[in-house]
Amino acid sequence: MSNTEICKTILSNEGISLDSKIDFDVNGELHTLTFGFIIESFMMASEASQEAFVAALQQALLSEHDGIERFFQSMGQLLLMTHLSQKIEI
């Protein structure tokens, strides 16, 4: 089973839709990311990074009831910060 499938299975087993969304306000501009988009974005990284993502998601399951939501909030923030930093001209 691929790392993408593992992530999707974890969410499915928890009754969480891949279409679940998190909104981020960046300088007054609203950005909405789905859990599915966040997973797909991280699955474009190296195999080691993919495995770290899966391991962190599995750890989030052990947290309180909002562990998975917090996990995706953090991963979404990381994606947005990476995207925005690539746009900065030095």
Secondary structure, DSSP 4 states (H G I P E B T S, - for coil): --HHHHHHHHHHHTT--TT-EEEEEETTEEEEEEHHHHHHHHTTS-HHHHHHHHHHHHHHHTSSTTHHHHHHHHHHHHHHHHHHHHH---
